[in-house]
Amino acid sequence: MTSWLRRRDHNIFTNATSLLICGLLAGVVVAAAAFPAAAMTGLAAKAGGQTFANLPSELKDFSSPQISRIYASDGRTQLSQFYDEFRSDVPLKDISKNMQAAILAAEDRKFYEHNGVDLKGVARAFVGNSQGGTQQGASTLTMQYVRMSLAYSATNPQEVVDATEDSAKRKITEMKYALQVEKQLTKDQILERYLNTAPFGGGAYGIFAASQVYFNKKPKDLTVAEAAMLAGMVKAPSSFNPTKPSGHEQITARRDNYIIPGMVAMGAVTQAQADEAKKVKVPTKIKQIGNGCAWVSKNYWGFFCDYFYRWWMEQDAFGATEYDRERRLKSGGYRVITTIDLEGQKAARTEVAKRQKDDSQNAVLLAGIEPGTGKVRLLAANRKYKLDDSDNPENKLSSDPKKKAKGIRGTHPNTTNPLLSGGGDINGYQAGSVFKMFTIVAALEAGYPLGYTIKTDAQYKSKYKAGYGSSSACPGSDQWCPKNSGKGVGVFTMWSAFAKSINTYFVPLEERAGADKVVAVAKRFGVEFRAGSDRQKADDPDEARGWGAFTLGVTSSTPLDMANAYATLAGDGMNCKPTPIESITTKDGEKLDVGKPRCIRATPKDVARAALDAARCPVGDSAQMGACGGSTAGDTKGIVGHPVFGKSGTTDNDKTASLIVGTTKLVVAGYMVNPDYPEHRDRMDHDIVNPAVQHTLKAYMKGKTKEQFKKPGSTKIAYGDQRSIPNVECDPIGSARGKLESAGFEVSIGSEVDSKCPKGTAAGTNPSGRTIKNGAVIIEVSNGKNNKPETPGGTPPGGPGGGGPGN
């Protein structure tokens, strides 16, 4: 369509077509000599007869393509823009008088005198073209506007051809439309619409774009010389291209010899102003105008821009197909205010770049989400969102040996892959123990309280299958036997097991809650399961029930997934679909509902609050309802300086290191991974990713009020049904076991301890006093070394009131 719009009509009054024109307009041309132009509307119908009268005259409503602009959350800072045609309408009052005069001097000097059709000009063109002289057009500015309107309102290719072809029929149709347009619109309205629709070359459509591309200024600031040059380009933008030597010569001549003198003749400028304007050199370079995410003004905004674009392309509200949605974005003239927090984004990028170079094959990826809304506040990586220049590629070869052998380049230092949010060929990365949170939620939903105790060993023989010969199976068995990274032996609760990331606590807890229920929680909390094998297991109930390793984080996920999942806890159990949108406004000022927070109840409020209480332990905060007994990222609370919750994660052989930390205002998830080669041999370093997450959150929370997390409404979810532990001190081991099992506890035999009881008998229990119904109780065995008379008034070791987990 664009190429047709750029053509100039010269030959429509020749050969056989001239006979049709002559027959239809002969009466009009003769009448024009005797009657004022104001009477020509009626004369045209009489002179042209029924054929002219039957032509359509009502233009269809149309909207020329407009730039959609994308802003940061401050509503002022433009991140990017999207367009098919670089165009943005402006009112006539914001277009300089110089430009208004110049376009009339170039295209229609009698614009304010005719009624849409310059009949004398038609006759003059007819006579001149018939005599074989220089071919002349006869299109008024109104008729040119009609032609562009018909092309833009076309609903199929043939209508575009009809609107732009060199034919007598088209010319007559334009005349009829032009007469009607002049009845409906004022001259100034027609001029405004023309200037906002006309193509100016260089990818610029309309006067706003032309002013930007050629002079990097607003239309209201155009000088005489600038306006005259732009007006001269409309006739043939390609031929008058000032960046090419031949085009530069032609547009200079047209400006100086035709348009500026025309402005003088019209009285728009003085001769002195004209002389000065001719001294100004026509530019030879034009401004490159960015389009899309690869042109963002700061390349560390690119990943967020890309996330916005992918989000837009998934919204049915913008069209039934991806093609429709992209057309809407690139032609709709939307004003989009996004959720990106510029200060938070800048801090994230600074913290990442400080700790990992852009050209490293290992990536540090940070995503931040606001709890309760799903608003994505930051997406940062030690990468530049940038396409490689084919003439000077910067990217290093992939670290995947197979890809490297084929010369395939990696994602460092430049990439446009959605490393943080997923999509395309990015399914995500294993994140490790951060997935244990889903097991806690599933267990709480099943009625297991935070204080539920399990006796753990260094290795646990699970009911899940691993396959004979598997490195994770028990010797001589097909049973999956996970181990702890540390010793992890003893009685643990959800608080203490989460604090120290005890694998052999969470696998049996997953067995009790049901692995399929744990997977279901992850789904409700927003994990996407992009990898085909993961999706198959998640969607098949039988496979999900046997997915024991799920609690250890073997599933692919992205930082955005997991930031959103943990934000569900801080959002009181409401999972809000991630969104990059604060508001979307149409070019007509209408605000759309698309992109507003969409939240579902993912888990009961008290479950979310209880799980969050346990999640305070790993990051060095204090649980409000239980004892942590340790941490894996204990310096977090001191760095952030606010109440925090979260979890660190590590996969086998440290192929991934992750940390998620949140406050009531923001949750930041950080991964350190190799995006190009999952089977790499590097060990990812928590000393890199942890401080990047911690200091990003610290910067975001600076100046914000310290806000405490809410407790569950009932203490039962924390402590459950408490039961008294029978006193088995000095009982034979068999008798002690029987008493404890009869009381409903899960009993195991512990190590020997100093005790006054005879050697080999029960010295006491751990815990002692009271504990969770069906909880774990360890019988401690006496070594008989402290067999001394009890001190009067003393309390037997391990008796009522004694310490230990569960109290």
KEZATOR-338466 format. One record per residue (C-alpha): x, y, z. Coordinates in steps of 0.02 Angstrom, whole numbers, plus 50000, padded with zeros to 5 digits. Layout:
N
XYZ/...
This chain:
807
500005000050000/501375012150044/502195011249873/500565015849787/500275030349903/501945037349855/501565037849668/501155054349587/499795055049453/500325062449285/499505052849144/497675051549186/497105063749050/497855054648901/497235043348761/495525035248783/495275040648963/495325058948912/493725056248813/492805050548971/493445065349070/492955077048929/491205070248919/490885071049106/491635088049138/491395097948979/489915107049050/490825110349212/492375117449126/491325129149019/490275134349168/491835138149268/492205152949156/490565161149198/490115156149375/491015157449543/491815141949615/490535142049757/489205136249634/490185121549567/489415108149678/487735109349591/488495112049419/489545096449434/488035085449455/487135093649306/488645093249193/489175075449236/487425068649224/486815052849306/488515044149301/489325057049413/487795058049527/487825039249557/489625039049620/489855036649809/490225052349908/490305047050091/492055042350148/492195027650266/492835031250439/494675027050448/496125028950564/497855030450494/499155019950586/499825028450742/501345025750852/501035016451015/502155023251153/502725013151303/503135022051466/503855017451635/502755017651790/503115036251815/502075039651659/503415051251589/504935040951542/504705032851372/505425015351362/505035011551181/503805013651039/502995002050914/502365006450742/502035000350566/502085018150502/503005030950606/501575043050632/500755052650773/499345064850740/499505082750804/498215096950799/498425110850673/498795123350811/500375113350849/500985114250669/501975129650623/501195142350504/502765139950399/502295121750371/500485125750332/500995138550203/502355127550129/501205112750095/499955124050008/501345131949906/501905114549856/500235105949825/498745117749814/498965136649813/497105139649786/496595128149929/495595141450019/494725146849857/493975130849785/492645118749846/493745103249836/493945102749646/494965115849554/493985115749391/495125128349305/496585117349354/495695102149281/495415111349117/497205117749114/497895100349146/496765092849014/497305105448882/499145104648927/499215085648932/498235084148770/499485095348681/500925084248733/501735096548853/502375092749028/501145080949111/500125089849242/499065083349384/497495092049439/497275084949614/496835097649746/497455095049922/495695089149966/495715076349826/497425070049884/496715068250060/495255058349987/496465046749897/497435043150057/495815040750153/495155028050029/496785018350037/496835018150227/495005013250242/495174999150116/494644982050179/495454971850041/496884973549915/495734977749770/495054992949862/496844999049885/497154997149698/495535006349656/496025020549771/497765023049701/497825017249519/498075029449376/496345029449301/494975041349247/493715032549357/494795035449511/495005053849470/493125056649448/492775047049609/494025058049702/493145073549638/491455067549699/492145063149870/493115079549880/491545089949851/490685080749994/492185081950110/492195100850087/490385101250147/490765091150303/492445098250357/493195115450371/494725119950269/495795119450426/495155102150471/495585095750296/497315103550305/497625096050477/497105078650421/498135079950262/499715084850356/499455070450479/499185057650341/500415061950202/502015051450179/503655061050190/504915047250156/506255041050272/504955030250360/504025045950414/502135047350394/501295063450444/502095079650495/502535074550673/503575060050612/504345070350472/504885083850594/505695070650705/506555060850567/507285075350469/507535088850601/507285080550772/506045093850826/504185096650849/503095102550703/502725119050789/504575123550782/504885121050596/505755135550507/505375141950332/506805131850257/506345115950351/504485117350311/504835120650127/505955105450114/504665093950198/503265100750090/504295097149936/504505078849983/502665074249978/502595074249788/503875060149771/504705055049936/505865042149858/506485053449718/506755068149835/507695058249968/508995070650035/510155056950096/510545051949916/511555063849805/510275064349664/508835066349786/509745079949883/510005089949724/508195088049670/507395092549837/508545107649855/508025113949684/506185110749719/506285119749885/507225134949820/506465136749647/504665131949674/504065130849854/504915145649937/504465157249791/502705150649806/502655155249990/503205172849941/501855173949806/500545168549932/501135181950053/501625169150185/503435175250196/504375190550140/505705190350005/507015193550138/506435178250236/506435168250075/508225173350035/508805168250208/507905151550197/508775147350033/510455149350118/510055134950238/510785118550178/509635103750157/510185089950279/511005074350212/510715063450364/509115058650452/508745052750628/508585034050652/506935030950739/506835016250858/505475003250838/505164989250963/506194982551107/507874981451021/507865000551012/507525004751195/508495019751253/509355009651390/509744991651346/509434985751524/507604990251497/507514978351350/507074962451445/505584971151524/505054978251355/505164960851280/504094954151423/502804967651387/502794963451201/502564944751233/501184948551359/500284959451231/500394945751099/499484933651215/497984944951248/496394939951156/495724957451190/496874964051052/496334951850918/495974933750879/497684930350803/499464935650838/499454945150675/497944955250731/498714958950900/500344964950826/499414976150703/498444983850847/500034987350944/500954994550795/499555005150726/498365008950869/499205024150944/499075017451121/499845025851272/500445011551383/501065014851559/501984999551621/502414993451795/504304994851782/505045004351928/506515013851855/507485015552017/507214997352061/507704992051886/509265002751891/509764995652060/509504977851999/510564980551845/511924989051948/511984974952075/512054961551940/513384970451836/514414973451992/514564954752024/514544946451852/515204953151687/514054954151537/515184943051433/515184928851560/514354912951498/513504911951668/512014923351692/511324931651847/509464934651824/508344944951939/506444946951933/505404957452053/503514956552080/502364966552192/501324955152306/499444956852292/499464964352117/500644953952010/501444969951945/503174966251876/504314979651944/506014974051877/506854961651761/508744962751755/510204952151694/512054953351660/511624953951477/511224967851354/509564966251267/510264968651094/510334960850922/512074956850860/512674967750718/512934955350577/514424965350516/515234965550687/514494951950799/514984953850980/514304937451049/515454923351095/515104905551040/513914895051144/514644885551291/513674870151234/515004859751144/513774853751011/513174871250972/514944878050979/515514865250850/514174871750733/514704889850759/513104894250853/513324909750959/512874910551142/511804922951238/513274933151303/513504947751308/511984951451197/510334942451181/508504945251145/507994928651222/506734930051365/507964923351494/506974929451644/505174927051596/505224911851481/504524909251307/505224904551138/506564891651170/506794896751353/505894884051463/506774889251622/508034881951742/508054870151890/508024880652047/508274868152187/507594869352362/506534884852335/505214872252278/505074865352455/503884879752490/502564870952385/502724855452495/502454865852651/500874873452577/500194856452523/500564849152696/499714863752783/498204861852669/498154843252715/498084847452900/499904845352948/500424860053060/502064869653052/502614860853210/502424843653132/503974833553178/504904820753073/506444811153127/507734813052989/509304803752942/510694807952821/509814797452689/507994792852668/507264777552581/505714784552498/504214775852421/504614783952254/505474774452116/507154779152041/507554763751937/508834750151968/510604756151944/510134774451963/511394784952059/509964791252168/509304773852212/509744764252368/511044750652331/510214734952264/508534743652253/507474753852136/506894765052278/507374783452269/508484787452418/508834806152430/510194812852542/510504829052633/511854840952578/512384841552761/512084829052900/510294834452937/510004821153070/508724823753209/506944829153240/506384843853133/504834854353111/504344863952954/505174879353029/506834871053066/506844859652913/506514874352796/507834884652887/509164871452855/508414864552693/508304846552753/507944835252605/507564820152712/506194830052800/505344836552644/505284820252547/504314811052683/503244826552708/502864826052522/502394807652539/501154812152676/500394826852582/500444818252410/501654823252273/500194826752156/499504839052284/501194847652293/501234849252103/499464856252107/500024869752229/501434874752112/500184876351970/499034887252073/500524897852125/500954901551943/502324889151892/502144887451703/502904870051669/503554875451498/504674860351469/503734846351383/504264832551503/503824843251655/502134847751582/501754829451547/502104824551727/501144839251797/499614835651690/499574816751719/498914812751896/499784795751900/501464803051851/501234817751971/500914805752116/502584797452083/503574813552059/504534812752222/505984823652166/504794838152131/505014844952308/506884846652277/506654858452129/507064847651978/505744856651873/506184870551751/505584887551808/506034905751781/506444919451906/504794927751860/503824911651896/504594909752067/504514928052116/502664926952078/502474910652176/503264917752334/502284933952311/500734923152332/501224920552514/501454939152546/499804942052454/498854932052586/498634917252469/498054927252318/499024922952161/499004937352039/499484933751860/501064943651821/500694959551725/501774973251650/500304985451642/499785000251747/498625007351615/498245007051428/497425022051347/496815022751167/497225037251053/495455043551086/495765044051274/494805028351321/495585017951461/495564999151436/495324986051571/496634974651494/498144971551605/497344975751771/497774963651914/496924946851893/497034937152055/496364920352114/496284912352285/497744900152271/497734894552453/496814899352613/497404915152697/498014906352855/498974893552753/499894907552661/500284916552824/500894900652908/502004895752760/502724913252758/503124911652943/504174896252904/504974905452757/505664918652873/506894906152943/508034902952792/508404921452768/508904925752946/507264932953010/506354926253163/504774916153144/503354923653245/502624906853295/504054894353303/505914891153319/507034891953166/508624884353230/509694890353085/509674897652909/510454895852736/510524914352691/510594921552866/511344938452821/509814943452718/508794951352858/510244962252913/510594968352736/508804972252685/508364979952854/506514975152844/505524959652895/505924946952759/505494929452703/506194918252567/507274903352526/508904898752441/509094884252322/510494874052245/510394859952118/511524844752101/513344849452080/512884867852102/512314869551921/511064882551981/511084894152130/509504903452176/508854915052311/507114922252334/506824936152460/505254946152491/504474959752597/502674965552601/503094977152454/504174966852335/504794949152305/506434947152211/506964930352138/508754928152080/509494913751981/511284910651930/511274899051780/512044895051612/510624898551490/511494890351343/512064873851418/511114865851563/512394851751577/513854863551610/515164859451741/515344876451822/514834878452004/513644892852028/514054903952173/512844909952307/514134923152349/513674931152182/511794928852166/511344931252350/512044948952372/511324953952203/509584949352266/509844956252440/510524973152390/509234975352251/507844972952378/508734984252501/508814998252372/506974995952327/506434996552509/507455011952552/506345024952632/504845013252643/503985009452808/504484993352895/502944982352891/502734966352990/501954950852915/500264945252978/500014929753086/498714916353049/497044919053134/497184902153222/498684894853312/498124877153269/498924878553096/500584881453183/500464869453330/499104857153281/498374845453411/499634844353551/499784827953645/500684823953807/502174812653787/502114798153913/503554797654038/504574782353990/506124786554092/507084770854144/505834759454056/506494745353950/506624750753771/505244739053710/504064744853845/504464763153810/504134760753624/502464752553661/501894766853773/502364780053646/501594771153497/499994768153596/499934786853626/499964789453436/501744795053406/502994789853271/504384781853373/506214779153334/507724774453438/509064787553461/510864787353520/511534784253695/511574798753818/512194801153994/510814796054113/510494789954290/509444775754217/510184758454197/511184755954040/510124751053892/508494757853962/507564773453906/508424789253967/506954800053906/506244806753744/506624820253619/505534830253620/504854828653794/503304835353877/502114838553732/502204837753544/501144836653386/499884822453371/500674808753263/502324818053274/504044810153287/504724805553458/506474798753483/506864787153630/508554791953700/509524776953766/510434777853934/512274773553942/512164771954131/513624783854159/512644796354263/511844783654379/511894794754534/510554798854663/509404812854608/509714829754685/508254834554798/507104846754708/507894843154540/507004839054378/507394822854288/508294825754123/507104825753978/505594826354092/504104837954082/504614855454039/506194849853951/506814857553791/506834851253614/505954853853450/504074853853461/503934863453623/
